[in-house]
Amino acid sequence: MRLRHADGTTVHLGYCTNVHPAEELAGILAQLDTYAVPARERLGGDLLGLGLWLAAPVAAELAADAGLRRRLRTELTVRGLEVVTLNGFPYAAFQAPVVKGAVYQPDWTTARRTAYTLDLARVLADLLPDDAAHGSVSTLPLAWRTPWDPGRADAARRRLDQLADGLTALHEQTGRRVRVGFEPEPGCVVETTHQAAALLAGTDPARLGVCLDLAHLACAWEEPTEALARLDAAGLPVVKVQVSAALEAADPTAGADPLRQWVEPRFLHQTRGPGCAHGPDPADPAYAADDLDAALDARLPGPWRVHYHVPLHAPPEPPLTSTLPVLRAALAGLFAGPTARADHLDVETYTWGVLPESRRPRTDPELAAGIAAELAFARDELTTIGLRPLNEVMV
């Protein structure tokens, strides 16, 4: 769906399809019929945006075949779907039974990560609506924090230079501009906007910037206005925003039993206390753990914020809460002023399938309804700030 900021910027809002497991084109299209089209119909619009996730093999196949890219664009159009952004963080197998730290491989020290990201940019250039100002691809924040040394840092910087050169060449060839946003995440080399400013400053701002995930921002205990000012000072544009909320426990001791229900085997759920925001190491084990069960076993001091994306419209049952106040403050910082500071937004709740049993969708229609409800929630938050929904016409 599309909204208009007071400055005239068209703001694109969609949902990220990394919640779905298919990694080949036929399966991806079937998933869109099962979830995206019903979600669009529930919302009553003619057009729904997707933050499309394409695993590396299908991205390479599409990048190599212009006819296949045209087919995918046609298939999207006939379903009332549009794509201005791709999620390039997970390389493959993101909904496997166990993902955990594998999601950070291959990282930005490798040629495979560069090739995958440029494949996605090539595909996106042909999927973009004719009237889209540009496209975006989100990616991991360089690497997991260990191992990391000057040699790996130098290798990553060379890869980023290659990426910027490749995006420039694509722009020259196609006339379509695609930017890549590095997504700070707990436990990674770039976990905070402080680290983004230190490690990504000096990259080409016309091609590279930051993907701001609002659940991750909350888990880092960052204040949104200060974080945005820090990125501005470093010359790092907000290429994309992932509209997400994290799990929060004001008193982990009192909430230990409810929190145990959220421990699950698929994803890492990095857990952070507010002390991590005040020291040089946001992963300091005095305040941080790399998974929720580890935090519970260590009895970290509270309060906690847990990297567990929870449905926006359905906060956890007390005594647990979510980080919606951070989400609202961040959206206000991005859009309440005279100028829109971003224009690509994804609702990214990829955890529907691992929620506690009582909160987990049991059928395909229930998941489609949940996706629609989150999008409606995000839309309403944006209209409260002052954005205006557009009459959506296919292009």
HELIX and SHEET records of a PDB file:
HELIX    1   1 THR A   17  VAL A   19  5                                   3    
HELIX    2   2 LEU A   25  GLN A   31  1                                   7    
HELIX    3   3 LEU A   32  ALA A   36  3                                   5    
HELIX    4   4 VAL A   37  LEU A   43  1                                   7    
HELIX    5   5 ALA A   56  ALA A   63  1                                   8    
HELIX    6   6 ALA A   66  VAL A   78  1                                  13    
HELIX    7   7 LYS A  100  TYR A  104  5                                   5    
HELIX    8   8 ALA A  111  LEU A  127  1                                  17    
HELIX    9   9 PRO A  150  THR A  174  1                                  25    
HELIX   10  10 THR A  193  LEU A  200  1                                   8    
HELIX   11  11 LEU A  214  CYS A  219  1                                   6    
HELIX   12  12 PRO A  224  ALA A  233  1                                  10    
HELIX   13  13 ALA A  256  ARG A  260  1                                   5    
HELIX   14  14 PRO A  274  ALA A  277  5                                   4    
HELIX   15  15 LEU A  292  ALA A  298  1                                   7    
HELIX   16  16 LEU A  324  PHE A  335  1                                  12    
HELIX   17  17 TRP A  352  VAL A  354  5                                   3    
HELIX   18  18 GLU A  357  ARG A  359  5                                   3    
HELIX   19  19 ASP A  364  ILE A  385  1                                  22    
SHEET    1   A10 ARG A 388  PRO A 389  0                                        
SHEET    2   A10 ARG A   2  ARG A   4 -1                                        
SHEET    3   A10 THR A  10  CYS A  16 -1                                        
SHEET    4   A10 LEU A  48  TRP A  53  1                                        
SHEET    5   A10 LEU A  81  ASN A  87  1                                        
SHEET    6   A10 GLY A 135  THR A 139  1                                        
SHEET    7   A10 VAL A 178  PHE A 182  1                                        
SHEET    8   A10 LEU A 208  ASP A 213  1                                        
SHEET    9   A10 VAL A 238  VAL A 243  1                                        
SHEET   10   A10 HIS A 344  VAL A 347  1                                        
SHEET    1   B 5 ALA A 288  ALA A 289  0                                        
SHEET    2   B 5 THR A 271  ARG A 272 -1                                        
SHEET    3   B 5 TRP A 304  VAL A 310 -1                                        
SHEET    4   B 5 ALA A 245  ALA A 249 -1                                        
SHEET    5   B 5 LEU A 320  SER A 322 -1                                        
END                                                                             
